[in-house]
Amino acid sequence: MKKALFYEKLERGLVRCELCPHYCLIADNDHGICNVRINHNGNLYSELFEKVSSIGLDPIEKKPLYHYYPGSKILSFGTLGCNLKCPFCQNYRISQFTPEEYKHTTLYTIEDLVKIAREAKDNIGIAFTYNEPVTFYEYMLQVAAYAKEFDLKTVMVTNGFINRQPLEDLIPVIDAFNVDLKAFSEGFYKNITQSRLVPVKKTIKSISESGKHLEITNLVIPGLNDQTNEFEDMVKWIARETGDRTVLHISRYYPAFQMKRELTPFNTLVGLYEIAKRHLKYVYLGNVIDKTHETTYCDQCNEELIVREALKTTLVGLDSYGNCLHCRNHVIDYI
């Protein structure tokens, strides 16, 4: 175990976790909502320090990041736990279980992970992903800081439900973020995820204002967050608060965990794509195999720049500076 950051010691052995907006009040030998931070004798500890449930060398596009070193690979790993309770979670086997229930973690020291990342062929860095990285905050912070000593890129794939100070301390050592904006209504966040929307919006704005690379994912679930008016409000907000060049991934829902609704109709995704394109320059469909809606086109001349087919990514219309070869429009900052 590792002594946690961001908590307050209270009377009668209680602690209040201050890492995320739940502000869990935790009694001795109990966990917070994330299932992995435990009060032991009046101090809060992370049970996941240097414990890994999943690790692999992934295409950067799987994060998903489409405008950050496209076509590259990144060492990706996760641990256990999540501070949201989404009934549709596709990684529920690691996100919704406690360390006591999941017996298959493997020890990787900070030095181990950075060494693997440095030695992996064509690898640009380390991604904190698979489950919610906020749950293993102390581990992520130290891995990211050490990785920067070797010029490795760092990526956080997150639900964005984190408090301001922990996020501010993390931003300097994270290069790129993908934030899962699950819906654009407080009702959805409260009733479906058992969290709140406002803190996620604040996280997105803070990342954007920091100048770090930001992409946003929205998983579309039939009957829950596919209303066109709400969706258009969301993309208008993204364009207004983070800029119209922010990349949006509209992702297809598949039945998983406790939710068995029918998968999102493809026509629904295309309709939302067309709405998003009215306000954002770069919009993609995810969890589908569809070259047309996964390819990057120049927002000035509409030439193909990056062609994506399944997991194959081909740069066809960009120079080494991220400019369109046809009209010289600058499209990709990180290439």
Residue frames relative to the residue before (quaternion, step in Angstrom):
aa qw qx qy qz dx dy dz
M 1.0000 0.0000 0.0000 0.0000 0.00 0.00 0.00
K 0.2212 -0.7560 0.6060 0.1108 3.53 -1.26 0.60
K 0.4786 -0.6604 0.4837 0.3176 3.58 -0.83 0.91
A 0.4242 -0.7510 0.4590 0.2131 3.53 -0.78 1.10
L 0.3993 -0.6436 0.5929 0.2735 3.49 -1.38 0.33
F 0.8371 0.2667 -0.1584 0.4506 3.56 -1.30 0.30
Y 0.5537 0.5369 -0.4876 0.4091 3.53 0.25 1.31
E 0.3080 -0.7355 0.5784 0.1722 3.54 -1.30 0.44
K 0.3338 -0.7245 0.5689 0.1999 3.56 -0.95 0.91
L 0.1363 -0.8040 0.5780 0.0311 3.55 -0.86 1.05
E 0.6908 -0.4515 0.3519 0.4418 3.56 -1.30 -0.08
R 0.8256 0.2588 -0.2028 0.4585 3.53 -1.38 0.38
G 0.6782 -0.5393 0.2856 0.4094 3.58 1.07 0.71
L 0.4773 0.6677 -0.4436 0.3600 3.60 1.24 0.14
V 0.1090 -0.7531 0.6390 0.1126 3.54 -1.28 0.40
R 0.2318 -0.7342 0.6163 0.1658 3.55 -1.23 0.52
C 0.3042 -0.7448 0.5676 0.1750 3.56 -0.64 1.12
E 0.1375 -0.8114 0.5665 0.0420 3.57 -0.90 0.97
L 0.3622 0.7513 -0.4769 0.2773 3.55 1.21 0.47
C 0.8106 0.0812 -0.0256 0.5793 3.60 0.92 -0.85
P 0.6901 -0.5389 0.3009 0.3778 3.60 -1.19 0.39
H 0.4735 0.6401 -0.4722 0.3784 3.62 1.16 0.16
Y 0.1157 -0.8182 0.5465 0.1358 3.59 1.10 -0.71
C 0.0092 0.8517 -0.5233 0.0267 3.57 0.82 0.99
L 0.2473 -0.7215 0.6318 0.1383 3.53 -1.05 0.93
I 0.0524 -0.8579 0.5076 -0.0604 3.56 -0.30 1.30
A 0.3119 -0.7457 0.5651 0.1650 3.54 -0.82 1.07
D 0.7029 -0.4621 0.3319 0.4269 3.56 -1.30 0.30
N 0.8428 0.1201 -0.1555 0.5011 3.55 -0.96 1.06
D 0.5805 0.5442 -0.3917 0.4619 3.60 1.22 0.40
H 0.4099 -0.6875 0.5491 0.2405 3.53 -1.37 0.40
G 0.4853 -0.5890 0.5412 0.3530 3.51 -1.37 0.14
I 0.7695 -0.3602 0.2602 0.4586 3.56 -1.35 -0.06
C 0.6620 0.5326 -0.3127 0.4247 3.59 1.03 -0.72
N 0.4339 -0.7468 0.4086 0.2949 3.61 1.32 -0.17
V 0.7535 0.4191 -0.2073 0.4622 3.62 1.16 -0.15
R 0.6579 0.4217 -0.3176 0.5370 3.60 1.25 0.13
I 0.0865 -0.8511 0.5154 -0.0500 3.54 -0.48 1.27
N 0.3833 -0.6846 0.5763 0.2285 3.53 -1.16 0.77
H 0.0401 0.7888 -0.6103 0.0611 3.55 -0.69 1.12
N 0.8378 -0.1439 0.0344 0.5255 3.55 -0.41 1.32
G 0.7489 -0.4402 0.2169 0.4454 3.55 0.93 0.94
N 0.6652 0.3966 -0.3196 0.5460 3.56 1.27 0.35
L 0.3800 -0.7281 0.5281 0.2158 3.56 -1.12 0.70
Y 0.0726 -0.8054 0.5882 -0.0074 3.54 -0.91 0.98
S 0.3534 -0.6612 0.6135 0.2482 3.51 -1.32 0.50
E 0.3163 -0.7671 0.5325 0.1674 3.56 -0.83 1.01
L 0.6780 0.5502 -0.2595 0.4125 3.57 1.29 -0.20
F 0.3831 0.7470 -0.4905 0.2335 3.58 1.18 0.02
E 0.8526 0.0025 -0.0796 0.5165 3.55 -0.75 1.22
K 0.5586 0.5469 -0.4198 0.4611 3.58 1.15 0.68
V 0.1009 -0.8231 0.5587 -0.0109 3.57 -0.62 1.17
S 0.2647 -0.7678 0.5639 0.1495 3.57 -0.94 0.91
S 0.8049 0.0698 0.0192 0.5890 3.58 1.08 -0.77
I 0.0856 0.7873 -0.6057 0.0779 3.56 -1.00 0.83
G 0.2184 0.7785 -0.5672 0.1568 3.58 -1.01 0.77
L 0.4449 -0.6494 0.5433 0.2919 3.55 -1.30 0.35
D 0.0564 -0.8438 0.5320 -0.0418 3.57 -0.30 1.31
P 0.5302 -0.5330 0.5240 0.4002 3.54 -1.30 0.26
I 0.5554 -0.6175 0.4361 0.3463 3.57 -0.98 0.81
E 0.5961 0.5985 -0.3523 0.4030 3.58 1.14 -0.63
K 0.6161 0.5674 -0.3518 0.4181 3.62 1.17 -0.43
K 0.5312 0.6837 -0.4032 0.2963 3.63 1.15 -0.32
P 0.2469 0.6709 -0.0012 -0.6992 1.87 1.85 -1.59
L 0.0119 -0.7388 0.6736 0.0177 3.52 -1.19 0.81
Y 0.1431 -0.8286 0.5402 0.0343 3.58 -0.56 1.18
H 0.7539 0.3406 -0.1922 0.5279 3.59 1.18 -0.47
Y 0.6235 0.4963 -0.3439 0.4967 3.57 1.17 0.54
Y 0.8053 -0.2424 0.0852 0.5343 3.54 -0.26 1.37
P 0.0248 -0.8493 0.5273 -0.0011 3.60 0.72 1.07
G 0.7905 0.2918 -0.2513 0.4762 3.52 -1.05 0.90
S 0.5793 0.5979 -0.3757 0.4071 3.59 1.27 -0.05
K 0.4100 -0.6635 0.5633 0.2727 3.55 -1.41 0.06
I 0.0504 -0.7899 0.6101 0.0357 3.55 -1.22 0.53
L 0.4482 -0.6713 0.5221 0.2754 3.56 -0.96 0.90
S 0.0792 -0.8252 0.5587 -0.0242 3.56 -0.62 1.18
F 0.0991 0.8011 -0.5883 0.0491 3.56 -0.99 0.76
G 0.0956 -0.7740 0.6225 0.0649 3.52 -1.34 0.39
T 0.3563 -0.7105 0.5626 0.2275 3.51 -1.33 0.16
L 0.6462 -0.4689 0.3801 0.4670 3.60 -0.53 -1.19
G 0.7490 0.4663 -0.2950 0.3667 3.51 -1.34 0.29
C 0.0087 0.7601 -0.6498 -0.0038 3.51 -1.38 0.35
N 0.3774 -0.7303 0.5215 0.2284 3.56 -1.12 0.64
L 0.6295 0.4131 -0.3560 0.5536 3.56 1.30 0.40
K 0.2994 -0.7599 0.5567 0.1513 3.56 -1.27 0.46
C 0.0805 0.8414 -0.5272 0.0876 3.55 0.84 1.02
P 0.3640 -0.7567 0.4985 0.2155 3.63 -0.66 1.03
F 0.6738 0.4743 -0.2855 0.4895 3.58 1.30 -0.17
C 0.3126 0.7997 -0.4767 0.1882 3.60 1.27 0.15
Q 0.3219 -0.7656 0.5299 0.1716 3.57 -0.83 1.01
N 0.7172 0.3633 -0.2419 0.5432 3.58 1.29 -0.20
Y 0.1903 0.8478 -0.4820 0.1129 3.56 1.18 0.56
R 0.5784 0.6073 -0.3862 0.3840 3.61 1.10 -0.52
I 0.7533 0.2892 -0.2094 0.5523 3.59 1.18 -0.40
S 0.6816 0.5167 -0.3047 0.4190 3.61 1.08 -0.55
Q 0.7862 0.3535 -0.1626 0.4802 3.58 1.05 -0.68
F 0.6254 0.5116 -0.3520 0.4724 3.58 1.19 0.43
T 0.4656 -0.6599 0.5143 0.2884 3.55 -1.20 0.59
P 0.6507 -0.4989 0.3812 0.4270 3.61 -1.21 0.28
E 0.6241 0.5397 -0.3459 0.4468 3.60 1.10 -0.58
E 0.6957 0.4720 -0.2676 0.4708 3.58 1.08 -0.73
Y 0.7382 0.3510 -0.1974 0.5412 3.58 1.14 -0.64
K 0.1430 -0.8577 0.4936 0.0168 3.56 -0.36 1.27
H 0.6392 0.5968 -0.2946 0.3854 3.58 1.24 0.05
T 0.3547 0.7213 -0.5257 0.2786 3.61 1.06 0.53
T 0.2432 -0.7577 0.5936 0.1200 3.54 -1.24 0.60
L 0.4671 -0.6829 0.4876 0.2787 3.57 -1.00 0.80
Y 0.0899 0.7430 -0.6591 0.0737 3.55 -0.91 1.05
T 0.3002 -0.7427 0.5659 0.1949 3.57 -0.58 1.07
I 0.6776 -0.4582 0.3754 0.4358 3.55 -1.30 0.23
E 0.6654 0.5025 -0.2947 0.4668 3.57 0.95 -0.88
D 0.5995 0.5672 -0.3521 0.4416 3.59 1.07 -0.73
L 0.7009 0.4846 -0.2818 0.4411 3.56 0.75 -1.05
V 0.6742 0.4833 -0.3029 0.4691 3.57 0.89 -0.87
K 0.6240 0.5319 -0.3388 0.4615 3.58 1.03 -0.71
I 0.6450 0.5069 -0.3159 0.4768 3.59 0.94 -0.88
A 0.6620 0.5154 -0.3047 0.4509 3.58 0.93 -0.91
R 0.6684 0.5042 -0.2995 0.4576 3.58 0.96 -0.84
E 0.7358 0.4366 -0.2306 0.4634 3.58 1.02 -0.78
A 0.5495 0.6268 -0.3996 0.3815 3.61 1.21 -0.37
K 0.4952 -0.6892 0.4506 0.2770 3.56 -0.83 1.01
D 0.8638 0.0568 -0.0846 0.4933 3.53 -1.02 0.99
N 0.4434 0.6998 -0.4504 0.3328 3.59 1.17 0.47
I 0.2969 -0.7815 0.5236 0.1641 3.59 -0.90 0.92
G 0.8239 -0.1665 0.1337 0.5250 3.61 1.11 -0.37
I 0.5752 -0.5653 0.4761 0.3507 3.53 -1.21 -0.70
A 0.1390 -0.7743 0.6140 0.0646 3.56 -1.01 0.93
F 0.2603 -0.7287 0.6171 0.1429 3.54 -1.02 0.91
T 0.2227 0.7997 -0.4802 0.2835 3.54 -0.18 1.31
Y 0.6275 0.5571 -0.4264 0.3378 3.57 -1.38 -0.35
N 0.7473 -0.0286 -0.0173 0.6636 3.61 0.82 -0.95
E 0.6985 -0.4767 0.3113 0.4336 3.60 -1.24 0.09
P 0.3940 -0.7623 0.4620 0.2241 3.63 -0.52 1.13
V 0.5139 0.6330 -0.4351 0.3820 3.61 1.15 -0.39
T 0.6319 0.5607 -0.3443 0.4096 3.61 1.03 -0.70
F 0.7586 0.2597 -0.1853 0.5681 3.61 1.14 -0.50
Y 0.0176 0.8771 -0.4784 0.0380 3.51 1.09 0.91
E 0.6908 0.4923 -0.2952 0.4396 3.62 0.76 -1.03
Y 0.6381 0.5199 -0.3034 0.4800 3.57 1.03 -0.83
M 0.6672 0.5041 -0.2941 0.4628 3.57 0.85 -1.00
L 0.6574 0.5306 -0.3171 0.4309 3.58 0.86 -0.95
Q 0.7141 0.4467 -0.2659 0.4689 3.58 0.87 -0.90
V 0.6199 0.5214 -0.3451 0.4741 3.60 1.03 -0.71
A 0.6713 0.5081 -0.3022 0.4470 3.58 0.88 -0.97
A 0.6587 0.5091 -0.3132 0.4570 3.58 0.92 -0.89
Y 0.6726 0.4830 -0.2959 0.4763 3.59 0.95 -0.84
A 0.6257 0.5470 -0.3342 0.4445 3.59 1.02 -0.79
K 0.6350 0.5464 -0.3377 0.4291 3.60 1.01 -0.75
E 0.5778 0.5894 -0.3783 0.4191 3.59 1.15 -0.49
F 0.7408 0.3528 -0.1970 0.5366 3.57 1.24 -0.46
D 0.5169 -0.6842 0.3807 0.3460 3.57 1.28 0.46
L 0.3523 0.7070 -0.5255 0.3161 3.58 1.07 0.72
K 0.4361 -0.6713 0.5315 0.2769 3.58 -1.09 0.71
T 0.1744 -0.7851 0.5877 0.0880 3.56 -1.12 0.68
V 0.1015 -0.8010 0.5899 -0.0137 3.55 -0.96 1.00
M 0.1108 -0.7754 0.6188 0.0597 3.57 -1.01 0.85
V 0.1282 -0.7595 0.6357 0.0517 3.56 -0.82 1.08
T 0.0960 0.8567 -0.4738 0.1797 3.55 -0.22 1.31
N 0.4755 -0.6339 0.5200 0.3190 3.53 -1.30 0.34
G 0.4863 -0.7198 0.3952 0.2988 3.59 1.28 -0.04
F 0.5376 0.6250 -0.4082 0.3920 3.61 1.26 0.08
I 0.3658 0.6984 -0.4991 0.3597 3.53 0.30 1.35
N 0.5024 -0.6595 0.4684 0.3054 3.58 -1.11 0.65
R 0.7019 -0.5289 0.2993 0.3715 3.52 -1.25 0.59
Q 0.7102 0.4738 -0.2939 0.4298 3.61 0.74 -1.00
P 0.6452 0.4912 -0.3453 0.4725 3.64 0.87 -0.75
L 0.6416 0.5119 -0.3296 0.4666 3.59 1.01 -0.75
E 0.6595 0.5085 -0.3203 0.4517 3.60 0.89 -0.85
D 0.6587 0.4977 -0.3121 0.4702 3.59 1.05 -0.69
L 0.6820 0.5023 -0.2732 0.4560 3.57 1.15 -0.62
I 0.5934 0.6368 -0.3617 0.3340 3.58 0.94 -0.89
P 0.6534 0.5373 -0.3550 0.3980 3.67 0.82 -0.75
V 0.7610 0.3567 -0.2084 0.5002 3.63 1.09 -0.55
I 0.6344 0.4578 -0.3464 0.5176 3.61 1.27 0.25
D 0.3177 -0.7904 0.5012 0.1520 3.56 -0.79 1.04
A 0.8150 0.0551 0.0186 0.5765 3.57 1.01 -0.78
F 0.1506 -0.7858 0.5980 0.0482 3.53 -1.11 0.82
N 0.0624 -0.7020 0.6988 0.1226 3.49 -1.32 0.53
V 0.1241 -0.8008 0.5851 0.0309 3.56 -0.65 1.18
D 0.3259 -0.7398 0.5653 0.1644 3.52 -0.90 1.04
L 0.0928 -0.7778 0.6216 0.0040 3.55 -0.34 1.30
K 0.2477 -0.8647 0.4206 0.1180 3.53 0.11 1.36
A 0.7663 -0.1101 0.0880 0.6269 3.57 1.17 -0.50
F 0.3669 -0.7220 0.5304 0.2504 3.56 -1.24 -0.05
S 0.6141 0.4840 -0.3848 0.4905 3.56 0.99 0.91
E 0.5197 -0.6350 0.4749 0.3180 3.54 -1.07 0.78
G 0.5938 0.5862 -0.3636 0.4142 3.57 1.10 -0.65
F 0.6445 0.5076 -0.3206 0.4734 3.59 0.94 -0.85
Y 0.6861 0.4882 -0.3004 0.4480 3.58 0.78 -0.98
K 0.6847 0.4850 -0.2929 0.4585 3.60 0.91 -0.87
N 0.7807 0.3902 -0.1930 0.4483 3.57 0.71 -1.07
I 0.7526 0.3908 -0.2095 0.4868 3.60 1.02 -0.74
T 0.8060 0.2760 -0.1376 0.5053 3.60 0.86 -0.90
Q 0.3288 -0.7590 0.4845 0.2847 3.59 1.32 -0.29
S 0.6047 0.4874 -0.3849 0.4987 3.54 0.93 0.98
R 0.4640 -0.6678 0.5008 0.2966 3.59 -1.19 -0.50
L 0.5282 -0.6600 0.4530 0.2833 3.55 -1.16 0.69
V 0.6330 0.5922 -0.3549 0.3501 3.61 0.81 -0.98
P 0.6712 0.4843 -0.3382 0.4479 3.68 0.80 -0.78
V 0.6234 0.5334 -0.3426 0.4576 3.59 1.08 -0.66
K 0.6339 0.5170 -0.3231 0.4758 3.58 1.00 -0.79
K 0.6437 0.5146 -0.3231 0.4652 3.58 1.00 -0.79
T 0.6258 0.5364 -0.3310 0.4595 3.58 1.03 -0.78
I 0.6555 0.5165 -0.3067 0.4576 3.57 0.89 -0.95
K 0.6690 0.4935 -0.3005 0.4676 3.58 0.91 -0.87
S 0.6517 0.5209 -0.3213 0.4479 3.59 0.96 -0.84
I 0.6466 0.5046 -0.3182 0.4755 3.59 0.96 -0.84
S 0.6546 0.5144 -0.3158 0.4551 3.57 0.89 -0.90
E 0.6855 0.4888 -0.2841 0.4588 3.58 0.90 -0.92
S 0.6168 0.5658 -0.3419 0.4273 3.60 1.18 -0.52
G 0.4605 -0.6869 0.4418 0.3477 3.57 1.20 -0.47
K 0.4917 0.6432 -0.4476 0.3798 3.59 1.24 0.04
H 0.5972 -0.5820 0.4053 0.3746 3.56 -1.17 0.58
L 0.0481 -0.8101 0.5830 -0.0380 3.56 -0.89 1.04
E 0.0531 0.7367 -0.6740 0.0154 3.52 -1.08 0.87
I 0.2576 -0.7784 0.5627 0.1052 3.57 -1.14 0.69
T 0.1591 -0.7750 0.6063 0.0807 3.56 -1.08 0.82
N 0.0618 -0.7717 0.6323 0.0281 3.54 -1.05 0.83
L 0.2176 -0.7689 0.5927 0.1010 3.58 -0.56 1.22
V 0.2332 -0.8059 0.5355 0.0969 3.56 -0.60 1.17
I 0.0849 -0.8070 0.5844 -0.0101 3.56 -0.58 1.24
P 0.4735 -0.7017 0.4448 0.2925 3.63 -0.58 1.08
G 0.8419 0.1963 -0.1635 0.4754 3.53 -0.93 0.98
L 0.7206 0.4293 -0.2488 0.4842 3.59 1.23 -0.18
N 0.8252 -0.0323 0.0410 0.5624 3.61 0.85 -0.88
D 0.4969 0.6774 -0.4100 0.3551 3.58 1.17 0.54
Q 0.3790 0.7237 -0.4977 0.2914 3.58 1.21 0.31
T 0.4887 -0.7167 0.4118 0.2793 3.58 -0.70 1.08
N 0.6406 0.5290 -0.3462 0.4357 3.62 0.96 -0.75
E 0.6686 0.4878 -0.2969 0.4763 3.57 0.93 -0.91
F 0.6423 0.5236 -0.3225 0.4575 3.57 0.98 -0.84
E 0.6736 0.4831 -0.3125 0.4640 3.60 0.90 -0.83
D 0.5881 0.5473 -0.3676 0.4685 3.59 1.09 -0.62
M 0.6453 0.5310 -0.3164 0.4490 3.57 1.00 -0.85
V 0.7173 0.4386 -0.2840 0.4611 3.61 0.73 -0.95
K 0.5878 0.5438 -0.3701 0.4710 3.59 1.13 -0.53
W 0.6461 0.5121 -0.3147 0.4703 3.57 0.99 -0.85
I 0.6332 0.5260 -0.3319 0.4606 3.61 0.93 -0.85
A 0.6791 0.4932 -0.2932 0.4579 3.58 0.85 -0.97
R 0.6876 0.4910 -0.2831 0.4538 3.57 0.94 -0.88
E 0.7788 0.3882 -0.1857 0.4563 3.58 0.83 -1.01
T 0.8065 0.2382 -0.1216 0.5272 3.62 1.05 -0.61
G 0.5987 -0.5828 0.3518 0.4221 3.59 1.27 -0.13
D 0.5340 -0.6726 0.4196 0.2939 3.55 -1.09 0.74
R 0.6069 0.5313 -0.3702 0.4608 3.60 1.27 0.08
T 0.4143 0.6892 -0.4813 0.3489 3.60 1.26 0.13
V 0.3952 -0.7279 0.5158 0.2189 3.55 -0.84 1.01
L 0.0953 -0.7797 0.6178 0.0363 3.57 -0.96 0.96
H 0.1614 -0.7559 0.6301 0.0744 3.55 -0.97 1.00
I 0.1525 -0.7621 0.6250 0.0724 3.58 -0.70 1.11
S 0.1143 -0.8627 0.4927 -0.0028 3.53 -0.26 1.31
R 0.4461 -0.7008 0.5016 0.2414 3.54 -1.06 0.86
Y 0.3586 -0.7237 0.5567 0.1942 3.55 -0.98 0.96
Y 0.0840 -0.7429 0.6614 0.0590 3.52 -1.19 0.77
P 0.5847 -0.5782 0.4162 0.3880 3.63 -1.00 0.67
A 0.1636 0.7797 -0.5840 0.1557 3.57 -0.87 0.99
F 0.8390 0.1789 -0.1466 0.4925 3.53 -1.31 0.51
Q 0.8306 -0.2055 0.1566 0.4934 3.63 -0.70 -1.03
M 0.6740 0.4852 -0.2905 0.4753 3.60 1.24 -0.18
K 0.0917 -0.8333 0.5449 -0.0141 3.57 -0.68 1.15
R 0.2519 0.7675 -0.5451 0.2244 3.59 1.06 0.64
E 0.6127 -0.5363 0.4266 0.3936 3.54 -1.26 0.41
L 0.5800 -0.5845 0.4285 0.3719 3.57 -1.12 0.63
T 0.6321 -0.5627 0.3838 0.3696 3.54 -1.18 0.58
P 0.4428 -0.6842 0.4990 0.2947 3.64 -0.74 0.94
F 0.5496 -0.6336 0.4313 0.3323 3.55 -0.97 0.85
N 0.6321 0.5454 -0.3357 0.4363 3.60 1.00 -0.78
T 0.5993 0.5470 -0.3568 0.4629 3.59 1.13 -0.62
L 0.6543 0.5126 -0.3091 0.4621 3.56 0.93 -0.89
V 0.6609 0.5051 -0.3107 0.4599 3.58 0.91 -0.90
G 0.6417 0.5288 -0.3261 0.4498 3.58 1.00 -0.80
L 0.6721 0.4759 -0.2906 0.4872 3.57 0.99 -0.82
Y 0.5771 0.5715 -0.3575 0.4610 3.57 1.13 -0.68
E 0.6805 0.4865 -0.2971 0.4604 3.59 0.85 -0.93
I 0.6194 0.5223 -0.3427 0.4754 3.60 1.06 -0.69
A 0.6754 0.5083 -0.2968 0.4443 3.57 0.86 -0.99
K 0.6539 0.5384 -0.3148 0.4283 3.58 0.99 -0.79
R 0.5515 0.5933 -0.4034 0.4255 3.59 1.22 -0.24
H 0.7907 0.3232 -0.1247 0.5047 3.56 1.16 -0.65
L 0.7718 0.2664 -0.1341 0.5615 3.59 1.17 -0.58
K 0.4737 -0.7073 0.4521 0.2663 3.56 -0.98 0.82
Y 0.8062 0.2159 -0.0871 0.5439 3.58 1.04 -0.72
V 0.1202 0.7833 -0.5848 0.1732 3.52 -0.34 1.35
Y 0.0503 -0.8062 0.5893 -0.0149 3.57 -0.97 0.89
L 0.3627 -0.6763 0.5881 0.2554 3.53 -1.30 0.43
G 0.1333 -0.8006 0.5821 0.0497 3.56 -1.03 0.85
N 0.7719 0.2933 -0.2837 0.4874 3.54 -1.29 0.50
V 0.6327 0.4180 -0.3555 0.5465 3.54 1.17 0.70
I 0.3012 -0.6850 0.6115 0.2572 3.55 -1.31 0.19
D 0.3077 0.7360 -0.5213 0.3031 3.54 -0.11 1.32
K 0.3507 -0.7883 0.4708 0.1844 3.54 -0.11 1.34
T 0.6442 0.5624 -0.3343 0.3961 3.59 0.88 -0.92
H 0.7900 0.3283 -0.1559 0.4938 3.56 0.86 -0.98
E 0.6477 0.4696 -0.3346 0.4979 3.59 1.27 0.23
T 0.5836 0.5916 -0.3590 0.4249 3.58 1.27 -0.31
T 0.3722 -0.6987 0.5652 0.2321 3.57 -1.15 0.67
Y 0.1015 -0.7806 0.6164 0.0204 3.54 -0.87 1.07
C 0.5474 -0.5920 0.4711 0.3576 3.56 -1.11 0.60
D 0.4023 -0.7368 0.4875 0.2399 3.58 -0.81 0.96
Q 0.6531 0.4910 -0.3241 0.4768 3.60 1.27 -0.06
C 0.8352 0.1654 -0.0639 0.5205 3.60 0.74 -1.02
N 0.4208 -0.7556 0.4103 0.2891 3.58 1.37 -0.03
E 0.3647 0.7138 -0.5109 0.3106 3.60 1.15 0.48
E 0.5262 -0.6031 0.4882 0.3479 3.57 -1.18 0.58
L 0.1431 -0.8101 0.5662 0.0513 3.57 -0.87 0.99
I 0.7797 0.0174 0.0192 0.6256 3.57 0.98 -0.94
V 0.1677 -0.7971 0.5762 0.0673 3.57 -0.56 1.17
R 0.0671 -0.7902 0.6091 0.0085 3.56 -0.86 1.03
E 0.0539 0.7670 -0.6354 0.0710 3.51 -0.85 1.08
A 0.7876 -0.0984 -0.0162 0.6081 3.55 -0.33 1.35
L 0.7781 -0.2933 0.2160 0.5118 3.63 -0.64 -1.03
K 0.5351 0.6089 -0.4082 0.4198 3.58 1.26 0.29
T 0.0707 -0.7979 0.5986 -0.0018 3.56 -0.78 1.08
T 0.0242 -0.8094 0.5858 -0.0333 3.57 -0.79 1.06
L 0.2722 -0.7456 0.5878 0.1567 3.57 -0.77 1.07
V 0.0366 -0.8508 0.5226 -0.0416 3.57 -0.43 1.24
G 0.8276 0.2246 -0.0907 0.5063 3.61 1.08 -0.51
L 0.5864 0.5662 -0.3717 0.4442 3.58 1.20 0.51
D 0.3497 -0.6850 0.5808 0.2668 3.55 -1.16 0.56
S 0.7269 -0.4615 0.2886 0.4188 3.58 -1.27 0.07
Y 0.6635 0.4799 -0.3044 0.4866 3.59 1.28 -0.12
G 0.5675 -0.6145 0.3777 0.3971 3.59 1.28 0.03
N 0.5032 0.6450 -0.4233 0.3894 3.58 1.22 0.43
C 0.5456 -0.5927 0.4826 0.3437 3.55 -1.17 0.62
L 0.4394 -0.7133 0.4835 0.2539 3.59 -0.79 1.01
H 0.6644 0.5321 -0.3009 0.4301 3.56 1.14 -0.59
C 0.8411 0.1284 -0.0310 0.5244 3.60 0.77 -1.04
R 0.4616 -0.7172 0.3993 0.3362 3.60 1.37 0.04
N 0.3533 0.7231 -0.5094 0.3047 3.62 1.19 0.32
H 0.3677 -0.7206 0.5395 0.2334 3.60 -0.91 0.91
V 0.1077 -0.8366 0.5370 -0.0060 3.57 -0.67 1.15
I 0.8134 0.1817 -0.0562 0.5497 3.60 0.77 -1.07
D 0.3253 -0.7626 0.5273 0.1860 3.61 -0.71 1.02
Y 0.7840 0.2612 -0.1102 0.5523 3.58 1.04 -0.82
I 0.1806 0.8097 -0.5245 0.1915 3.57 -0.24 1.24
